[in-house]
Every structure is written in structure tokens, then in C-alpha cells.
Amino acid sequence: MTLEVMVLLAVAILLILLGIYLWTKGSSKEPFWEALFNVIGNILVWDLPVFTTFRAWSVFLWLIGFGTFIIFIWATISNWF
């Protein structure tokens, strides 16, 4: 595994863990779906990064983390061929 691929994996794991931490710090009254639709709505109208809650930031970091993880998997598989 090359250094770039390991950095991608480390960033993905860090973003996902930071998202979990922010989720626990956020308001327990805000459900996941409300935070997700808030994030998607802000992305669609180009309001980045104007998220108003910890849970919205958490979902945003999860989306970036999982996207980075998919790029990591794609980079690892492409190195095999």
C-alpha cells in the first residue's frame, strides 16, 4: 500500500470518528433524518459550511468520510490491476 492510499484511509477514519464524537455532543432531540435533510438542503443551495447544529456537522463529516473511504477502496483495487 502506498503512502497516499494510507493517508486516505487515515483521513476517512478520522472524519468518521470526529462525526461520531460530534453526534454525541449534539442535541438528542434532533433526529438523524432531520440532520441529514438539513445537510443535503444546505449543500444543494450552496450554503457550505453554514450548518447550525453539531449533528448537522456530524452528518456532513460522515458523508465526506464515507466518500473518502470509497475513494480509498477504489484506489486500492486499481493498484491490483
Residue, then its C-alpha position, 0 to 999 in steps of 0.5 A: m500500500t502506498l503512502e497516499v492510499m494510507v493517508l486516505l484511509a487515515v483521513a476517512i477514519l478520522l472524519i468518521l470518528l470526529g462525526i461520531y464524537l460530534w453526534t454525541k455532543g449534539s442535541s438528542k432531540e434532533p433526529f438523524w433524518e432531520a440532520l441529514f435533510n438539513v445537510i443535503g438542503n444546505i449543500l444543494v443551495w450552496d450554503l457550505p459550511v453554514f450548518t447550525t447544529f453539531r449533528a448537522w456537522s456530524v452528518f456532513l463529516w460522515l458523508i465526506g468520510f464515507g466518500t473518502f473511504i470509497i475513494f480509498i477502496w477504489a484506489t486500492i483495487s486499481n493498484w491490483f490491476 
